[in-house]
Amino acid sequence: MEIQTIDDLKLISKKRPDKVTLRFSALDDAQNHDWSKQFNDLLDECGCSSGRQFITYAAPFYIILIVFLAAFTNLTKPVIIGVFAGAIVVTGVAGKIVGLRQRNQKIDALINQFLKDTNL
């Protein structure tokens, strides 16, 4: 996606392009390239690291839950394993959603920083 106006820039979060190239006439090629790189670095974030982090932190609690369910309930092993797998999937998806929302907030902050630094 080629960005030439402030209005185009403000649509980055909504349009979710794979890659942007800034071409502001008020900036030189090096500045356009540097800002494009910063925006593209954020656009590359998919939320996967956040999802993985959520799973990493939640897994010990889920393991304790499995032990508790196995020891103190009459649930069968396939049901317990299903509960564990489902909890891991839900946790990963929740982490991914949080990561994507954080990415959008970072893009908005970078847009504000761009506007402030370039006085456009």
Secondary structure per residue as TSV (DSSP state, phi and psi in degrees):
chain	resnum	aa	ss	phi	psi
A	1	M	-	360.0	127.6
A	2	E	E	-93.0	129.8
A	3	I	E	-110.7	116.6
A	4	Q	-	-121.1	-14.7
A	5	T	S	-130.0	162.9
A	6	I	H	-63.3	-37.1
A	7	D	H	-62.0	-40.9
A	8	D	H	-62.1	-41.7
A	9	L	H	-61.7	-40.3
A	10	K	H	-71.1	-13.0
A	11	L	T	-92.3	-0.1
A	12	I	H	-56.8	-47.4
A	13	S	H	-64.4	-35.0
A	14	K	H	-77.4	-39.8
A	15	K	H	-82.1	-23.6
A	16	R	-	49.1	57.7
A	17	P	-	-71.5	159.0
A	18	D	S	-72.2	-35.7
A	19	K	-	-151.3	145.1
A	20	V	-	-123.0	151.8
A	21	T	E	-130.0	116.5
A	22	L	E	-82.5	134.9
A	23	R	-	-137.9	58.9
A	24	F	-	-81.3	128.4
A	25	S	T	-68.2	-24.9
A	26	A	T	-74.9	-13.0
A	27	L	S	-110.2	151.8
A	28	D	-	-81.5	173.3
A	29	D	H	-59.9	-39.8
A	30	A	H	-64.9	-42.4
A	31	Q	H	-65.7	-45.2
A	32	N	H	-58.0	-41.9
A	33	H	H	-65.5	-45.1
A	34	D	H	-62.6	-44.5
A	35	W	H	-67.6	-38.7
A	36	S	H	-59.0	-43.5
A	37	K	H	-61.6	-42.5
A	38	Q	H	-62.9	-43.5
A	39	F	H	-67.1	-41.2
A	40	N	H	-66.8	-34.6
A	41	D	H	-60.6	-40.9
A	42	L	H	-70.8	-38.7
A	43	L	H	-65.5	-24.7
A	44	D	T	-73.2	-18.4
A	45	E	-	-69.3	127.1
A	46	C	-	-112.5	-3.8
A	47	G	S	92.3	-4.6
A	48	C	H	-64.7	-40.2
A	49	S	H	-66.3	-34.7
A	50	S	H	-67.3	-42.8
A	51	G	H	-60.9	-43.1
A	52	R	H	-63.6	-39.3
A	53	Q	H	-66.0	-42.2
A	54	F	H	-58.6	-45.5
A	55	I	H	-63.1	-43.1
A	56	T	H	-59.8	-42.8
A	57	Y	H	-76.2	-29.6
A	58	A	H	-86.4	-25.7
A	59	A	H	-54.6	-44.1
A	60	P	H	-59.5	-37.6
A	61	F	H	-68.4	-37.2
A	62	Y	H	-67.7	-35.2
A	63	I	H	-66.0	-42.4
A	64	I	H	-61.1	-41.1
A	65	L	H	-61.4	-40.8
A	66	I	H	-61.5	-46.3
A	67	V	H	-61.1	-44.4
A	68	F	H	-60.9	-47.8
A	69	L	H	-62.8	-39.4
A	70	A	H	-68.7	-36.0
A	71	A	H	-84.4	-34.3
A	72	F	H	-118.2	6.9
A	73	T	S	-128.9	170.1
A	74	N	-	-98.2	15.9
A	75	L	-	-67.6	144.4
A	76	T	-	-78.4	162.1
A	77	K	H	-60.5	-41.7
A	78	P	H	-60.9	-36.6
A	79	V	H	-67.1	-44.1
A	80	I	H	-62.2	-43.3
A	81	I	H	-65.1	-38.6
A	82	G	H	-63.2	-41.3
A	83	V	H	-62.4	-44.0
A	84	F	H	-62.0	-49.2
A	85	A	H	-62.0	-43.2
A	86	G	H	-61.8	-41.8
A	87	A	H	-64.1	-39.8
A	88	I	H	-63.9	-44.5
A	89	V	H	-63.4	-47.2
A	90	V	H	-62.0	-40.3
A	91	T	H	-64.4	-43.4
A	92	G	H	-62.9	-43.7
A	93	V	H	-64.3	-42.7
A	94	A	H	-61.1	-42.5
A	95	G	H	-63.8	-39.5
A	96	K	H	-64.1	-43.6
A	97	I	H	-61.8	-44.4
A	98	V	H	-61.5	-42.7
A	99	G	H	-62.1	-40.3
A	100	L	H	-67.5	-38.1
A	101	R	H	-66.2	-40.2
A	102	Q	H	-65.1	-38.5
A	103	R	H	-59.6	-45.2
A	104	N	H	-63.5	-37.2
A	105	Q	H	-65.9	-38.7
A	106	K	H	-66.8	-37.4
A	107	I	H	-63.9	-45.1
A	108	D	H	-60.3	-41.1
A	109	A	H	-65.6	-38.8
A	110	L	H	-67.9	-36.5
A	111	I	H	-60.9	-46.9
A	112	N	H	-61.3	-40.7
A	113	Q	H	-64.9	-41.7
A	114	F	H	-58.5	-48.4
A	115	L	H	-62.3	-40.1
A	116	K	H	-68.0	-45.7
A	117	D	H	-73.4	-31.2
A	118	T	H	-98.3	-12.2
A	119	N	T	56.1	37.3
A	120	L	-	-93.0	360.0
